[in-house]
Amino acid sequence: MTETKSNNGLKVIAGLLGVILLGVIIYTVSLYQEKQKNTAMLTKEKELVVEDLTSLKSEYDKAILESNATNEELVSARDNIAKYIDSVKTMKADIASLYRYRKQVGILTKEREQLIRKVDSLTRSNTFLAMQRDSTFVELEKQTVFNDSLVVQNTQLADVVEKGSALNLSKFSVDAVKERSSGKLVSTSRAKATDKLKVCFTVADNVIAQAGDRQFFIEVLDPQGNVLGESFSKTSDSGSSVTYSKGTDFYYENRSLDVCDFINKPASEFQKGNYMVNVYDNSLKLLGTSKFQLK
């Protein structure tokens, strides 16, 4: 009787163990299937992100090819997208990372739309200016028909156009400044307190000038007449040369433009005395001169 009960107990235990084992197997299979499903979903989402980025890069490639001149902003944005594509392809997919990249795709798409609008605007502006110049030249040619000295007249008109398209300054100022610990710049007239010189000028509007990247040259002469700064040298096509303190780059769009740049403190302190600042264009034409004193 006791042996029968013992056998029955073992059967019950064996049955329970079998049920538990079966449950563990079912749970393990379920976990494996869920993992496989999640892995497949993440892989698919990763492929979609790469596909979106690749499509966006192709749109930049097309915009760059259609542009008359290489646009650095478009090329830089296109190269950044290529880096994102490489990052997504090599990364280990997880929900957080894919969410960040999906969000970045939206940001990059908006950025592309803004850049394309900017490029279109510049293209239309350049086309309009080209039409204006063409119209001006046509009118000049009509006038030469009524002149007996056609060769002389054309030469004179060409000179007028060249001089008229040159850029000029409508404002020019120099300010000695001290930089506080907060980063705020305050004006000063004391040599020892001066950290840098703030040179500002306004390029006057000129509808017949060529729009595009320009460079002006700032020459700062200390009280002894020496050029302040690293002292670069520039020679024009006509053979004239100038030693300048700093070159300032800007983009000119035929409208009045305010430009500011800084000349940093030399190796030693600024000296007391009278300073003179000159600004030249790319042809080394003197556009403006300003004088100031440090005490």
Secondary structure, 3 states (H helix, E strand, C coil): CHHHHHHHHHHHHHHHHHHHHHHHHHHHHHHHHHHHHHHHHHHHHHHHHHHHHHHHHHHHHHHHHHCCCCCHHHHHHHHHHHHHHHHHHHCCCCHHHHHHHHHHHHHHHHHHHHHHHHHHHHHHHHHHHHHHHHHHHHHHHHHHHCCCCHHHHHHHHHHHHHHHCCCCEEEEEEEEEEECCCCCEEECCCCCCCCEEEEEEEECCCCCCCCEEEEEEEEEECCCCCECCCCEEEECCCCCEEEECEEEEEEECCCCEEEEEEEECCCCCCCCEEEEEEEECCCCCEEEEEEEEEC
